[in-house]
Amino acid sequence: QVQVVESGGGLVRPGGSLRLSCAVSGNILRIYAMRWHRQAPGEQRELVATITSGGTTYYTDSVKGRFTISTDNAKTTIYLQMNGLKPEDTAVYYCNPGVITPTGRSDTWGQGTLVTVSS
């Protein structure tokens, strides 16, 4: 079983910064991709950023140049550094690692962490 725990959300003023963390643990053979999604009130969940095991990154257009996805050396913790936050970044942020377990692929989601950008 795979466990995913996010942290780091909170209330921040426009232009401020936050760093989200996602700890991945469990019976894992390999993590092939690490993803952050977000869901704003009344909106569909969207993919914000991805980093592959090879280090390739992807960002949705609205966060390019402001957000940075990274991992620790063990590649079991995922970070999302968010700078220049805007009110439209307000959402629940979810970590969704792509994991290979002894029984196959696991699509596991964390419980989410709320980010509120407001003055």
C-alpha positions, 0 to 999 in steps of 0.5 A: 500500500502507498501512503501520500501526505501533503503539507505546507498549505495556508493563507498567503497574500498576493505576491507571496510564496509557499512551499508544499511538500508531499511525502510518499511511502509504502511498498514501492518499487519505483516512483516514475513520475511525481505530480501536483494537481489543484482544484479550485472551488467550483472548478475541475481538478487540473494538473499543475506540474509534473517531474519524471524520474529522469528530471523532466518537468512540465508546468501548466501555462498559468504557473510557468515561471512562478512554480517549481517542482522538485524532489529530494535526493531519495525521490520520495518527497515532492516539493512545489515551490510557489512564488508570486502567488495570485488569488487565482492560485487559490485551490486545494493542492493534491499530490499524485505520484506515479508508483510501481508496487509489487502488484503493479501501478498504483494511482494514489492521491493525498488528502490535499492541502489548501492554499488560499491567496488573499489580501 
